[in-house]
Amino acid sequence: MDIIDQLGGVSAVARALGVGHSAVSNWRAGKFPDGAKYQVLVLARQKGLDISPEDLEKPLVHRPRVVRRPRAARAEARA
């Protein structure tokens, strides 16, 4: 569970911070933007979560980048 999930999910964080759903979703691909860090910390404190400024510097999700093969290569692999 990442910080966004702990705060109630993408929709809840977007509503609380007054930003779009897609903006919060995009944060999962990297880090929290500098302009949102203070607001996220305030929201976390309101929810009783122990999140530090250092936690917001870490990447939210460690996942490999998915590289898709061209459509023709995928069709050959299925054949």
Buried (B, 14 or more C-beta within 10 A) or exposed (E): EEBBEBBEEBEBBBEBBEBEEEBBBEBBEEBBEEEBBEBBBEBBEEEEBEBEEEBBEEEBEEEEEEEEEEEEEEEEEEE
